[in-house]
Structure formats: C-alpha cells, structure tokens
Amino acid sequence: MPKVNLFTEDFGHEEFLKALLKRFMYEFSIEVEIESYSVRGGHGKALTELEQYMRDLRKGVVPSADLLAVAIDSNCRGYAERKREVERISREYSDRVICAIPDPHIERWFLLDSAAFKLALGRGCQAPDHKCDRGRYKKLLIEAVREAGVTPLLGGIEHADDIVAFMDLERMEASDDSLGKLISELRSIFRSLQEEHGEQQQGGS
C-alpha cells in the first residue's frame, strides 16, 4: 500500500489534506496509508521543524514514504515564495514532495465552495474575499458554521471531511489558484497509482 506522510503547519492543514486524500482514494479506488506530522507554532516553526524532519529522514529516524505532502500557509508572501522555501529544504526528495500552500490561509479553503458547505452543514457560506489577515478567515469560518446552526467546536475545522467530500473539485481547480495546483497534482499522482495498481493486477493474473 502506498504511504503518504503529511507535514502540516497546524491542525487545520492536516484535517483538510487528509480529507482531500480520502476524496481521491474514493474516486480512484486506491488505498493509501497516511501518517501525519502536525506542527504547532506557525510558519517559522513549521520550516524549522521541516528541516529537522528532513535530517531525521536522511538518518532513518522517521520512516520514508512514497509521497510527502507539505502544507504551510502563504501568509500573504505568495505561493511561489513559500514553495521555493519548501523546495530548498526538501530538495533531496523533490521527486516525492508536493506542496499545499493556502493563499493566504487554510481557513479560506473551507469557504470556497458554498454549495459543498451547504450540503455538509445545512446552509451555504459567503464566498471569501482575498485579504492578508489570518484572523479574518478564522472568524469567517466560525461565523459560517454558527449561521448554519452548528457549534464550531474546533473553529469549524472539524467539518473538513464533510465539506471536502462535497466539493466540486474541477470548479475549485479552475477558480482558486493555490487549491487548484494541489488538486491537479494529487489527481495526477492518484491516476499514476491507479495505472500501477492495474498493471500489478494484470501481472498477477
């Protein structure tokens, strides 16, 4: 079974990424093993911990994986700059690393598909704007969950599975650049896994 390690800036990134991986597992009928490494402390801490993780990976302290998904907010610095930072740290494993870089913050991704939000929680949400204020998107997500008549126990992050399960991924790929890049990369990866799985089945028959 293919293994995916998640290295995420915080719990919100971890939950969204796991939900998206589950969605692709379902759509492509492929099972993958997911191992999560979630950091607390924001962008600077995340990069420091990623450097340590890579050192541990080289030493065999942590198990390797077929794919490493690194999730870190752009924090208004832009997708390209954040990706360069991740690629610099993980260059030895560049063929196995993909980046999930919400622009500007992860909570915005939860609000991008109002129809999916409505199916998940019973009421749609207002399409988010694009401003460099993390507190803004945390607040908007909490408010949207409350307006749906649901108590946001973990700020709304706890509804990642349901929201992502109903997302129109093709529309998200076309409408949001940062999420679209991730969806496109994951679709390509799962398509390759599906082809490999089919070849293995044919070889074993």
QUIHUDA-V351804 format. One record per pair of residues at least 6 apart in sequence whose ideal C-beta (glycine too) atoms are under 8 Angstrom apart, sorted by sequence separation. I is the first residue (numbers start at 1). J is the second residue. D is the distance in whole Angstrom. If there is no record, write none. Layout:
{{I J D} {I J D}}
This chain:
{{8 14 4} {24 30 8} {25 31 6} {39 45 6} {56 62 5} {102 108 6} {111 117 7} {117 123 8} {118 124 4} {145 151 8} {146 152 6} {152 158 8} {173 179 7} {174 180 7} {25 32 6} {39 46 5} {57 64 6} {74 81 8} {75 82 8} {87 94 6} {90 97 5} {102 109 5} {110 117 8} {117 124 5} {118 125 8} {145 152 4} {172 179 5} {173 180 4} {6 14 6} {74 82 5} {117 125 4} {172 180 6} {8 17 6} {53 62 7} {73 82 8} {115 124 7} {128 137 7} {150 159 8} {39 49 5} {72 82 6} {87 97 7} {114 124 4} {142 152 5} {173 183 5} {6 17 5} {21 32 7} {86 97 7} {114 125 5} {141 152 7} {145 156 4} {172 183 6} {173 184 6} {6 18 7} {37 49 8} {87 99 8} {114 126 7} {128 140 6} {144 156 7} {21 34 6} {86 99 5} {114 127 6} {142 155 6} {72 86 7} {111 125 5} {126 140 8} {141 155 6} {142 156 6} {145 159 7} {169 183 5} {86 101 8} {111 126 8} {112 127 7} {125 140 8} {141 156 4} {18 34 6} {37 53 6} {70 86 5} {83 99 5} {111 127 7} {112 128 7} {141 157 8} {4 21 6} {82 99 7} {111 128 4} {138 155 6} {18 36 7} {83 101 6} {126 144 7} {169 187 8} {82 101 5} {125 144 4} {50 70 7} {70 90 7} {108 128 5} {14 36 5} {68 90 7} {79 101 5} {108 130 8} {125 147 8} {121 144 8} {125 148 8} {14 38 5} {79 103 5} {121 145 6} {123 147 6} {13 38 8} {37 62 8} {47 72 7} {68 93 6} {78 103 7} {123 148 4} {46 72 5} {104 130 7} {111 137 7} {122 148 5} {123 149 7} {11 38 6} {70 97 6} {72 99 8} {74 101 5} {103 130 8} {104 131 8} {107 134 8} {117 144 7} {121 148 4} {122 149 6} {2 30 8} {4 32 5} {6 34 6} {8 36 7} {10 38 6} {35 63 7} {68 96 6} {69 97 8} {70 98 7} {71 99 8} {72 100 8} {73 101 7} {74 102 7} {76 104 5} {104 132 5} {122 150 8} {3 32 7} {4 33 7} {6 35 7} {8 37 7} {9 38 8} {10 39 7} {43 72 6} {67 96 6} {68 97 5} {69 98 5} {70 99 6} {71 100 4} {72 101 6} {73 102 5} {74 103 4} {75 104 6} {104 133 8} {105 134 5} {108 137 5} {111 140 6} {121 150 6} {1 31 6} {2 32 5} {3 33 4} {4 34 5} {5 35 5} {6 36 5} {7 37 5} {8 38 5} {9 39 6} {10 40 6} {35 65 7} {43 73 6} {66 96 7} {67 97 8} {68 98 8} {69 99 8} {70 100 7} {71 101 7} {73 103 8} {74 104 5} {75 105 7} {104 134 7} {107 137 4} {111 141 6} {1 32 6} {2 33 7} {3 34 8} {4 35 7} {5 36 8} {6 37 7} {8 39 7} {65 96 7} {67 98 7} {69 100 6} {71 102 8} {73 104 6} {74 105 8} {106 137 8} {107 138 5} {110 141 5} {117 148 8} {1 33 5} {3 35 7} {5 37 7} {6 38 8} {7 39 7} {10 42 8} {43 75 5} {73 105 5} {105 137 5} {9 42 7} {73 106 6} {104 137 8} {105 138 8} {107 140 7} {111 144 6} {9 43 7} {32 66 8} {58 92 7} {107 141 5} {54 89 6} {71 106 8} {50 86 7} {54 90 6} {57 93 7} {9 46 4} {8 46 8} {47 85 6} {51 89 5} {54 92 7} {121 159 6} {7 46 8} {47 86 8} {50 89 5} {54 93 7} {120 159 6} {50 90 7} {121 162 7} {7 49 8} {47 89 7} {120 162 4} {121 163 8} {7 50 6} {119 162 8} {120 163 5} {120 165 7} {7 53 6} {110 156 6} {117 163 6} {120 166 6} {110 157 7} {116 163 5} {119 166 4} {21 69 8} {107 155 8} {116 164 8} {107 156 8} {110 159 8} {116 165 8} {107 157 8} {110 160 7} {113 163 7} {116 166 4} {115 166 7} {116 167 4} {17 69 6} {116 168 7} {110 163 6} {113 166 7} {115 168 7} {17 71 5} {113 167 5} {16 71 8} {112 167 8} {113 168 6} {76 132 3} {5 62 8} {14 71 7} {75 132 8} {5 63 8} {13 71 4} {113 171 7} {13 72 7} {75 134 7} {113 172 6} {3 63 8} {5 65 4} {13 73 8} {112 172 6} {4 65 6} {7 68 6} {73 134 7} {3 65 4} {4 66 7} {5 67 7} {7 69 7} {8 70 8} {9 71 6} {3 66 5} {4 67 5} {5 68 5} {6 69 5} {7 70 5} {8 71 4} {9 72 5} {112 175 7} {2 66 5} {3 67 8} {4 68 8} {5 69 7} {7 71 7} {8 72 8} {9 73 6} {112 176 6} {2 67 7} {4 69 6} {6 71 7} {109 176 8} {112 179 7} {109 179 6} {103 177 7} {103 178 4} {102 178 6} {101 178 6} {102 179 7} {101 181 8} {101 182 8} {99 181 8} {100 182 5} {17 100 6} {99 182 8} {16 100 8} {98 182 7} {13 100 7} {98 185 5} {98 186 7} {13 102 7} {16 106 6} {98 189 7} {8 100 8} {13 106 5} {16 109 6} {12 106 4} {16 110 7} {12 107 6} {10 106 8} {9 106 8} {12 110 8} {79 177 7} {79 178 5} {79 181 7} {74 178 7} {67 189 7} {22 161 7} {16 157 8} {19 160 4} {23 164 6} {15 157 5} {18 160 7} {19 161 5} {22 164 8} {23 165 6} {11 154 7} {12 155 8} {15 158 7} {18 161 8} {22 165 8} {16 160 5} {19 163 7} {20 164 5} {23 167 7} {12 157 5} {15 160 4} {19 164 4} {11 157 6} {15 161 8} {19 165 7} {23 169 7} {12 160 8} {16 164 7} {30 190 6} {32 193 8} {20 182 7} {24 186 5} {28 190 4} {20 183 8} {24 187 7} {27 190 8} {28 191 7} {30 193 5} {30 194 6} {21 186 7} {25 190 8} {28 193 7} {29 194 7} {20 186 7} {24 190 5} {28 194 5} {30 197 6} {2 193 6}}
